[in-house]
Amino acid sequence: MPVSILARPNVTWGNLAGLIAFATETSLVFLMTLYLQKVLGYSALATGLAFGVLGLGTVLGGVLAPRVLGRLGRGRALAAGFGLQAVATASLALLGTGPGWIWLLLAATFAGGIGNMVAIVGFMVTATSGLPDSEQGLATGLATMTQQVGITMGIPVMSAVATAAMGTVLQGVIVAVLVNAALTVGGALISRKRSAMSN
């Protein structure tokens, strides 16, 4: 891969945003799996069904993303997606040990799924825009690699954070959720800054 493609700002910051988007949401699923099974005592099947709500959120986010991009532009759409994901993720730090907390988890993962999908679509558009036809395949391949790296990195990093903070499972999960939310806020701030610079 010619390194010169990384000199293009939209490719660089678009892929950074993609790395954050995939690392945070996939690792959040892992953290919520720990919470549902180890804290609330859900079975594997019930846990999987609970994540169906997150899936619905991502479907809705995929439907809304083109409209958000059309209205706000790439940078602000990325920032908005990350912002919604950050608020939804941070709210999960309120989770407790009672069964009623499942409703917060369902609402937050639904909203976070919408925001994450808007950010993902924004990342793909950003990382592959403004390039000559001869570099489109290269940019798409780089974006796909970024997706795989983000998925691969997110769970081990958040697992290490949760383990390091784990007096109880819930305590470790909450600390990791807050770190996850902070990374997502970082994605929103970077996207907003890049959007302002390009205007």
Disulfide bonds with the S-S distance in Angstrom:
none
